[in-house]
Amino acid sequence: MRLGWIIFWAVFALLGIVLLIPLRITFSVRTGYWLVQVYYGWVRIVEKGSDVKPPQKKKPESENTGAEMPSSEETDGQQSEPQASDRKTDAAVRTSPPQTDAAEEPAAAEEPADDAVYFQDEAPAESPKPKKQSFFEKLKPTSLADGKVLIGDVLASISPPLRLLTKHMHFTNIRLWVNVAASDAAKTAVMYGAVSAAAFWLLGQMQARFDVRADQYSVNADFLGEKTSFSVSGEYHSTPLSLLAVVLGAGTRFLWRSWRRIRRRERTEKAMAENEGAAKQSAPIG
């Protein structure tokens, strides 16, 4: 009995040590580039990014080694001495008249009668059925406003009890730089306002729930450029225990909130479609 308790407390202590070893994640994302590194204690366990290239495959030796090409002297000699049999066959081909095979001539297709064409039923074109989207496909944002709503659901899922743990999640060395540009000055100004408002709203929401230290945070408007560019980097420090508790606690609430929001949106879209159909049917003809 005593041995069983000793094993239990030994496993419990080992699990506690494993879950309390510090976890550090560094990330860097910019236009056309991304890199994520995960450190467990002092050991790097994961490194993923666009700069980490997979090992190149070696070409098989059969492609590199080929048959020896004949020398130029041999090819010249072969071309300069045509054989007599070749001359005879060429002359026979020129003098023989072209032969036509009556069996090979395609028969003329019978044209249908005018009455058959006139009374032929036309099959109605089947309209393609809309593909049913899964829950995660519906959850994927398609615009800046949808992304803001999604992030809002994630942050709102962190309940007050979980904030005792999130305050021990540290985001340090945060550097954000966005250069907003569009095809003309008017679109650039509109995009700059939307991106700037969303970026600083996100910073405020993060600072209210986590320990966030931003070294650089700037959004600029480029009226001479034509394409938006950005760069964001930083580090995350925490323990696996706090991260696991927050993911399990906030994840369930996030899925529940997202499911309710998607259901409300589908009901609203269905009601609007029904109202439009009723309005078309009741509209006077002429």
C-alpha positions as CSV (number, residue, x, y, z in Angstrom):
1,M,0.0,0.0,0.0
2,R,2.8,2.4,0.9
3,L,4.6,1.5,-2.3
4,G,1.5,2.5,-4.4
5,W,1.3,5.9,-2.7
6,I,5.0,6.5,-3.3
7,I,4.5,5.7,-7.1
8,F,1.5,7.9,-7.2
9,W,3.2,11.0,-5.7
10,A,6.3,10.4,-7.8
11,V,4.3,10.4,-11.0
12,F,2.3,13.5,-9.8
13,A,5.6,15.3,-9.0
14,L,7.1,14.4,-12.3
15,L,4.0,15.6,-14.2
16,G,4.0,18.8,-12.2
17,I,7.6,19.5,-13.2
18,V,6.9,18.7,-16.8
19,L,4.0,21.1,-16.9
20,L,5.8,23.9,-15.0
21,I,8.9,24.0,-17.2
22,P,8.8,27.4,-19.1
23,L,7.6,27.4,-22.7
24,R,8.8,30.0,-25.1
25,I,7.5,30.7,-28.6
26,T,9.1,33.2,-31.0
27,F,7.3,34.2,-34.2
28,S,8.0,36.4,-37.1
29,V,5.7,37.1,-40.0
30,R,6.0,39.5,-42.9
31,T,5.0,39.7,-46.5
32,G,6.0,36.4,-48.2
33,Y,7.8,35.1,-45.1
34,W,7.0,33.4,-41.7
35,L,8.9,31.6,-39.0
36,V,7.8,30.0,-35.7
37,Q,10.2,28.5,-33.1
38,V,9.2,26.7,-30.0
39,Y,11.5,26.3,-27.0
40,Y,10.8,23.9,-24.1
41,G,13.1,25.0,-21.3
42,W,16.4,25.7,-23.1
43,V,15.8,23.2,-25.9
44,R,14.3,24.1,-29.3
45,I,11.8,21.4,-30.2
46,V,10.0,22.9,-33.2
47,E,11.1,25.2,-36.0
48,K,8.6,25.8,-38.9
49,G,8.7,28.5,-41.5
50,S,9.0,29.5,-45.1
51,D,12.8,29.7,-44.8
52,V,13.2,26.1,-43.6
53,K,13.7,24.4,-46.9
54,P,13.1,20.6,-47.3
55,P,16.1,18.5,-48.4
56,Q,16.6,18.5,-52.1
57,K,16.2,15.1,-53.9
58,K,19.3,13.9,-55.8
59,K,18.9,13.2,-59.5
60,P,19.3,9.6,-60.5
61,E,22.5,8.7,-62.1
62,S,20.7,7.4,-65.2
63,E,19.7,10.9,-66.1
64,N,23.3,12.2,-65.9
65,T,24.9,9.3,-67.8
66,G,23.8,8.8,-71.4
67,A,25.0,7.2,-74.6
68,E,28.0,8.6,-76.3
69,M,27.1,11.0,-79.2
70,P,28.7,10.1,-82.5
71,S,31.5,12.3,-83.7
72,S,30.9,15.0,-86.4
73,E,33.1,13.2,-88.9
74,E,31.0,10.1,-88.7
75,T,27.7,11.9,-89.1
76,D,29.1,13.9,-92.1
77,G,30.2,10.7,-93.8
78,Q,26.9,9.1,-93.3
79,Q,25.0,12.0,-94.7
80,S,27.2,12.4,-97.7
81,E,26.8,8.8,-98.9
82,P,23.2,8.0,-99.5
83,Q,22.4,4.4,-100.4
84,A,21.1,3.3,-103.8
85,S,18.1,1.5,-102.3
86,D,17.0,4.8,-100.7
87,R,17.1,6.5,-104.1
88,K,14.9,3.8,-105.7
89,T,12.3,3.9,-103.0
90,D,12.1,7.7,-103.3
91,A,11.6,7.5,-107.1
92,A,8.9,4.9,-106.7
93,V,7.0,7.1,-104.2
94,R,7.1,10.1,-106.5
95,T,5.8,8.2,-109.6
96,S,3.1,6.2,-107.9
97,P,-0.3,7.9,-108.1
98,P,-2.2,8.6,-104.8
99,Q,-4.7,5.8,-104.1
100,T,-8.0,6.4,-102.4
101,D,-10.0,3.8,-100.6
102,A,-13.8,4.1,-100.9
103,A,-14.4,2.3,-97.7
104,E,-12.4,4.8,-95.7
105,E,-14.5,7.8,-96.9
106,P,-16.8,8.9,-94.0
107,A,-20.5,8.5,-94.7
108,A,-22.6,11.7,-94.6
109,A,-24.5,12.0,-91.4
110,E,-28.2,11.8,-91.8
111,E,-29.8,15.1,-91.0
112,P,-32.9,14.9,-88.8
113,A,-36.2,15.9,-90.2
114,D,-37.5,19.4,-89.5
115,D,-40.5,18.0,-87.6
116,A,-38.2,16.0,-85.4
117,V,-36.1,19.0,-84.6
118,Y,-39.1,21.1,-84.0
119,F,-40.9,18.8,-81.6
120,Q,-37.7,17.6,-79.8
121,D,-38.0,18.2,-76.0
122,E,-35.3,20.3,-74.5
123,A,-33.9,18.9,-71.3
124,P,-33.9,21.6,-68.6
125,A,-30.5,22.6,-67.4
126,E,-29.9,21.5,-63.9
127,S,-28.7,24.2,-61.6
128,P,-25.6,23.2,-59.6
129,K,-26.5,22.5,-56.0
130,P,-24.6,24.7,-53.5
131,K,-21.9,22.9,-51.7
132,K,-22.6,22.4,-48.0
133,Q,-20.0,24.1,-45.9
134,S,-18.6,22.6,-42.7
135,F,-18.6,24.4,-39.4
136,F,-15.0,25.4,-39.7
137,E,-15.4,26.7,-43.3
138,K,-18.3,28.9,-42.0
139,L,-16.0,30.1,-39.2
140,K,-13.3,31.2,-41.6
141,P,-13.3,35.0,-42.0
142,T,-13.7,36.5,-45.5
143,S,-13.1,40.2,-44.7
144,L,-11.5,42.5,-42.1
145,A,-14.8,42.9,-40.3
146,D,-15.3,39.1,-40.1
147,G,-11.8,38.7,-38.7
148,K,-12.5,41.4,-36.1
149,V,-15.6,39.5,-35.0
150,L,-13.8,36.2,-34.8
151,I,-11.0,37.7,-32.7
152,G,-13.6,39.3,-30.5
153,D,-15.2,35.9,-29.9
154,V,-11.9,34.4,-29.0
155,L,-11.1,37.2,-26.5
156,A,-14.6,37.2,-25.0
157,S,-14.3,33.5,-24.4
158,I,-11.7,34.1,-21.7
159,S,-13.8,34.2,-18.6
160,P,-12.8,36.2,-15.4
161,P,-11.5,33.0,-13.6
162,L,-9.2,32.3,-16.6
163,R,-7.8,35.8,-16.5
164,L,-5.9,34.8,-13.3
165,L,-3.9,32.5,-15.6
166,T,-3.7,34.7,-18.7
167,K,-2.0,37.4,-16.6
168,H,0.9,34.9,-16.4
169,M,1.1,34.7,-20.2
170,H,3.7,37.2,-21.4
171,F,3.9,38.6,-24.9
172,T,7.2,40.6,-25.2
173,N,9.2,42.3,-27.9
174,I,6.1,42.9,-30.0
175,R,6.9,44.7,-33.2
176,L,4.1,45.6,-35.7
177,W,4.6,47.6,-38.8
178,V,1.9,47.9,-41.5
179,N,2.3,50.0,-44.7
180,V,-1.2,50.4,-46.2
181,A,-1.4,51.0,-50.0
182,A,-4.0,50.6,-52.7
183,S,-4.6,51.5,-56.3
184,D,-5.7,55.1,-55.6
185,A,-5.5,57.6,-52.8
186,A,-9.2,57.3,-51.8
187,K,-9.0,53.5,-51.3
188,T,-5.7,53.9,-49.4
189,A,-7.3,56.4,-47.0
190,V,-10.3,54.1,-46.3
191,M,-8.1,51.0,-45.9
192,Y,-5.7,52.9,-43.6
193,G,-8.6,54.0,-41.3
194,A,-10.0,50.4,-41.1
195,V,-6.6,48.7,-40.5
196,S,-5.4,51.3,-38.0
197,A,-8.6,51.0,-36.0
198,A,-8.5,47.2,-36.0
199,A,-4.8,47.1,-35.1
200,F,-5.1,49.4,-32.0
201,W,-8.3,47.8,-31.0
202,L,-6.6,44.4,-30.9
203,L,-3.7,45.8,-28.9
204,G,-6.1,47.2,-26.3
205,Q,-8.0,44.0,-26.0
206,M,-4.7,42.0,-25.6
207,Q,-3.3,44.3,-23.0
208,A,-6.6,44.0,-21.0
209,R,-6.2,40.2,-20.8
210,F,-2.5,39.4,-21.1
211,D,0.8,40.8,-20.2
212,V,1.7,42.6,-23.5
213,R,4.8,44.7,-24.1
214,A,4.9,46.3,-27.5
215,D,8.3,47.8,-28.5
216,Q,7.0,49.1,-31.9
217,Y,3.4,49.5,-33.1
218,S,2.9,51.6,-36.2
219,V,0.4,51.7,-39.1
220,N,1.3,54.0,-42.0
221,A,-0.5,55.1,-45.2
222,D,1.5,54.9,-48.5
223,F,-0.2,57.0,-51.1
224,L,2.5,56.3,-53.7
225,G,2.5,52.5,-53.4
226,E,0.1,49.9,-54.8
227,K,0.3,47.0,-52.5
228,T,0.1,46.7,-48.7
229,S,3.0,45.2,-46.8
230,F,3.4,44.3,-43.1
231,S,5.7,42.8,-40.6
232,V,5.0,41.5,-37.1
233,S,7.2,39.6,-34.6
234,G,7.4,38.9,-30.9
235,E,7.8,36.3,-28.2
236,Y,5.5,34.4,-26.0
237,H,6.4,33.1,-22.5
238,S,4.3,30.8,-20.3
239,T,4.0,27.3,-18.8
240,P,2.3,24.3,-20.4
241,L,0.0,24.1,-17.5
242,S,-1.5,27.6,-17.8
243,L,-1.6,27.3,-21.6
244,L,-3.4,23.9,-21.5
245,A,-6.0,25.3,-18.9
246,V,-6.7,28.4,-21.0
247,V,-7.0,26.4,-24.3
248,L,-9.5,23.9,-22.7
249,G,-11.5,26.5,-20.8
250,A,-11.7,29.2,-23.5
251,G,-11.9,26.8,-26.4
252,T,-15.2,25.3,-25.4
253,R,-16.7,28.7,-24.8
254,F,-15.4,30.0,-28.1
255,L,-16.9,27.1,-30.1
256,W,-20.3,27.6,-28.3
257,R,-20.3,31.4,-29.0
258,S,-19.3,30.8,-32.7
259,W,-22.0,28.2,-33.2
260,R,-24.6,30.5,-31.9
261,R,-23.4,33.4,-34.0
262,I,-23.4,31.3,-37.2
263,R,-26.9,30.0,-36.4
264,R,-28.2,33.6,-36.0
265,R,-26.6,34.7,-39.2
266,E,-28.1,31.8,-41.1
267,R,-31.6,32.5,-39.7
268,T,-31.3,36.1,-40.7
269,E,-30.2,35.3,-44.2
270,K,-33.0,32.8,-44.6
271,A,-35.6,35.3,-43.4
272,M,-34.3,37.9,-45.8
273,A,-34.4,35.5,-48.7
274,E,-38.0,34.5,-47.9
275,N,-39.1,38.2,-47.7
276,E,-37.5,38.9,-51.0
277,G,-39.3,36.0,-52.6
278,A,-42.6,37.1,-51.2
279,A,-42.1,40.6,-52.4
280,K,-41.4,39.4,-55.9
281,Q,-44.5,37.3,-56.0
282,S,-46.7,40.1,-54.7
283,A,-45.3,42.7,-57.1
284,P,-47.7,43.7,-60.0
285,I,-47.0,42.3,-63.4
286,G,-46.5,44.8,-66.2
